[in-house]
Amino acid sequence: MGDFASYNGGKNNSGNGKEDFMKQATEAAARYNGRNENELAGEIFARAAEGKKNGTLTNAEIDAFYKQISPMLDGAKRKKLQKIIERLKSM
């Protein structure tokens, strides 16, 4: 997952969405390993701003990203992600 546009919500053409999602998640985790929360949030906002500016990121895609990721988070992290999502959608 190089950016929001390449995130496919666990769907792929081979019909094995869960494995594809896990591959994307593992690759993303490896890229961001060692970064702190502020660095990650900054990267998310930068990519989202770019996507919104060039028309490749919609609020529906942001919602789909949240729906896919949020079940993997505990309550506190889910609330943080929800706040990030709200900020992204208001860009």
Sequence and secondary structure as in RCSB ss.txt:
>XXXX:A:sequence
MGDFASYNGGKNNSGNGKEDFMKQATEAAARYNGRNENELAGEIFARAAEGKKNGTLTNAEIDAFYKQISPMLDG
AKRKKLQKIIERLKSM
>XXXX:A:secstr
  SGGG  TT  TTS HHHHHHHHHHHHHHHHTT  HHHHHHHHHHHHHHHHHHT   HHHHHHHHHHHGGGS H
HHHHHHHHHHHHHHT 
